[in-house]
Every structure is written in structure tokens, then in C-alpha cells.
Amino acid sequence: MGGFVVIVPARLASTRLPRKPLLDLGGEPMVVRVARRAAHSGADRVVVATDSDEVVAACRRFDVEAVLTRAEHPTGTDRLAEAVEALQLDDRTIVANVQGDEPLLPPPVVASVAALLERRGDCAIATAAHPLTTASEFFNPNVVKVVTDVDGRALYFSRAPVPWSRDAFADSREQLPDGLPAWRHVGLYAYRAGFLRSFPRLARAPIEEHESLEQLRALWHGIGIAVLPLTEPLPPGVDTPEDLAAVRARLTGG
């Protein structure tokens, strides 16, 4: 495939885990470990986009490229848009978005999502999903579901349990019926840089407001999103002190 750029958005403030990007993982700040791991995807360039001078300084101490962005962005995608401008990326450049709190994200999956977007001229975004197997996850509003068409383009993302199996769920909601195409959306994206430039100018969509899912803004405006089917879930990110302890244990073999 052609080249692509990884941008790692990293806000210093975090409600559940203060100063999350700078937390130590094996002698490196978390955001540095994320960026270095992302580099193994084959990306031409990996850049951290942050709202903190302290994070920029930490990245530079470890020879990781970083760009300072404004603090007040309403979404992570808006932060990416500012970074694309700061880096003067060509509109055709593919930009993979790797969250700064996912130090275990497999680099081949990043490469695969970027490659999918390169193949899909009908889409400006690519993302990923894996099958859902339990009713508890399917009915959990914190688990985002995605429904796709025959060509793997997203039809809709929702916190609701979709697609709904009318007959099976009329009898029981204790388990998922065989053959239900229930897919959990994974928050890994690749974008064309030109789309990122246009995103802040797109009007927010009513479905985005109610679902609190910013990718619905793209669908609302008719922008194609290609979905990469994965066979299994990705490793968890770091949102809580318990997550941090678990990742540290995995990195040390504990």
C-alpha cells in the first residue's frame, strides 16, 4: 500500500485518570509508548497531537514528534483537523488516528485500516469492528454497534441493540440468536486528510447529538465509512487505575 501518517491525539486532562498521557509504562510516558508502537505499523510518520506543552516536551525527550493544538476542541476529530493543518498534509494523505491511551493496540490492525481506506475510493473514513457474542454486551449502551451494507460500508452506528432480531427477542433476550450480524465498533479510524480539513465545518447532526457518536456526523452528510471486520476484540485501552495496573502487568509479564 501507499504511505500513511499516524496521529496520536492526547489530552493531558482526564477525569478518571489524571495526567494520563504522562503516566509511566515501563520507563516511558504512555503516549510515547503508544507512538513508538504505532510506528511498527509501517507508517511514514507518527505525530502526537496534544493540548499540553508538558506532553510535547515529554515526547521530544524520547525523540517522538509532537505538535501543540488548542485545548478547546469539541471532539478528537477537530483536534486531528488542526494537526493536519499544522503538518501541512496533502488532502490525499491517509491519516490513521491511534488514541493515546491504547498502548497495546496491534500495529498490523492500524496498517490494515489504513490499507482498507486506500482501497476504498468511495469512502473518506475507515474503521473496524468485531463480532459481538454475548447479549450483555449487545444490550449495553456503552458498547457501540455498527451495521454495514453488502460492501462493508457503515449504514449506522448506535448505542442501541442493532440489528434487532424481532422474532428471537420476542421470545428471549438472554442470548443472541444464531446468525445475527451483531458487530461492536472499535474506535480506530483512518481518514483522508481532506475530509479532516472539512470536518469542523460540517453541521452537527441530530443523530450525533442524541447518540453522542461523532462518526454519525459523517454518515448524516453522506460520507462513506468503510468497516474492517476483525475476528476478535482488540486489547483494552487505559481508562481507569485498574486498567493501568493491568497494562503494566502485561508489559512486565506479571
N, C-alpha and C positions, 0 to 999 in steps of 0.2 A: 504494500500500500504506500501511498504518499506520506509525507511528513505531517505531524500534528504537534500541537503545543498543549501542555497540561498547565492549567491554572488552579492553584490551591487557595480558595478563599478562607481566611482565618480571622475571625473577630476575637479581640482579647477578652471582651466581656462575655461571661457565661453565667447564667443564673444558677444552674445546678452544679457547675464545676468551675469555680473562679480561676481565671488566667489559664484556661485550658490549653491554648496553643503552646505555652511555655513549660508545661508540666514535663518532668523528666521521664524519658523512656530509654533505659539502657545507656545513660550518659548523654543523650541528645534531647533537645526540646521536641515535643510531639510533632509539631508542624515540620520540623527539619526531617524527622524520620519519615513522615508521610511523603514529603517532597522527594527524598532520596529513593524511597521505594517506588514512587511513581516514575522515576527516571528509568527504571528497569522495564517499563512498558515499551521502550523504543522511541519515546517522544523526542523530538528535536530540541525541545526546551521545556523546562519546568520552572514556573514562576509562582511565588506566594503572593497573593493579593490581600493586604491586611489594612486595618484601620489604626494600627499601633506602631509608633516609632520603635518601641521596645521589641516588637516582633521582627521588624525589619532588621534591627541591629543583631538580634539573635541569629537570624538567617544568614546574615553576612559573615558572622563569626564562623559559620560552618560552610561557607562558600556556596550558599543557596541563594539564587536570585530572588529578589523581593521588590514589590512596588507598593508604595503607600497610596491608599484610597481613602475617600471620605468616610466618616463614621456613620452618616445618617441614611445610608441606603435602605430602602424598604424591603428589599429582597436580596438574596445572594446573587441572583442573575443580574441585578442592577450593578452590583459590585464587579462582576465579570465584565459587564459592558464598559465600565470605567477603565478597567485594566486593559481591555482590548485597545482602547483609545491611547492609553499611556504607552503601550508597547508598539503602537502603530502597525498592528497586524493587518494583512491584506484581507479583504472581505471573504475570500475563498478559503482562508486558513481554517482548519478544523481545530477547535478548542475543546479539550476534554476537561471537565470540571470534577476534580477529586476533592472531596471535603477534607478539611484539615484535622478532623477527628476520627479518621479511618486508617490507622497505621497498619492494619492487617489486610487491606484491600489487595487482592491478587493483581499484579501488573498485567498479566495476559488478558484479564477482563477489560481493563482500561483500553488496551490495544484493540480488542475485539469490538468494543462500542465505537471507537473512532473509525475503524475499518468499515463497520456497517454504514456509518454516515457517509463515508466516501463513496460507497457503492450506491447509495440511495439518493439520486439526484432529485427525487420528488419530495425529499424531506429536508428540513433545516435543523432538525434535532434528532439525536438517537439516545436511547436509554436502555434499560434492561429490566427483566422480570424473571421470577422463578415460580414454579407451581406451588400452590397452597394445598396442604394435605389435611389440615385439621379445621373443624368447624369453629373452634375457639378463635383462631386467627381470622377466619373468613368473616366472622361477625364482629370482630374488634374494629372500632372506628379509627384506632391509631395505626392500623395496618391498611396501607393504601393499595387498592386493587386496580388493575388495568384490564381493559377489554380491547382486543385487536381485531382487525379485519383479516381476510384471507392472505393478504400480502404482508402481514406483520406491522401494519400501521395502527397506531393507537386510535381507537374510537372514543374512549373515555377513560378518565381516571376518577376514582371515587373512594371515599371512606365507607360508603355503604357496601353491603354484600352483593356485589355484581360479578358475573351474571346470576340472576335469580332463577333457581330451579323450581318452577311453580308447583309441579306435582309432588316432587320429592319433599320439598319443605312444608307442604301442606300436611304431610304425614309425620315428619320428624326433622328437627334441626340439630340433632345430636351428632351427626356426621355428614360429610359431603357425599353426594351421590356419585356413583361411578361415571366417569366421562365429563364431569363438569369442568369447563375450561376456566378454572379459578387461578389467577396469577397475581402474585404480590409484586408491586412495583419496587424497584431498587433505585435509590436516589443517586445514581451515577449517570452523568449526561455527557454527550458531545454535541457541540453546536458549530454551525458555520459562523465565522466572526461577523459577517454582515448581518445575520439575524440578531446577534448580541447588541450590535450598534443600534438596531431598530427597536429592541425590546422596551427600553424606558419610555418610548413614545407611544407604545400601544396602550389603548384604553383598557383599564382593568375590567374583567368580565364578571357578570353576576354569579356565574357558576364558580369562578375563582374565589369570590368573596365568601360564598357560603360554605364551600368545601375547604377553604384555606389551603388551596393547592395551586401554586403559581404556574405550573405547566398547563393548566386549563386555559390560561390566557392565550397561549399559542393555538390550542385547538379551537377556541372561540373565534379566532381571527383566520382560521383556515390554514394554519401552518402545520405541515406534516411532521409527525414524530414516529420514527422507526423504533421498534422494540426488539431487542436481542433476547431470545429465550435462553435462560440458563437452566442447568439441570438440578442445581441445588442452591441453597441460600449462601450469601456471601458472609464472611466473618463479621461479627458485630463491631460497631463503632464505639466511641467512648463518650458517654453522656453523663455518667454518674461516678462517684468514687468506687463503687463496686465494679463497674466496667473497667476503670483504670487499673484496679488491682488484678482483674482477670487478664488484661492485656500484658501487664508486667510479668505475671506468672507464665504466660505463654512464651514471652520473649526470653525468659530465663530458664525455660524448661521445667518450671515448678508446677 
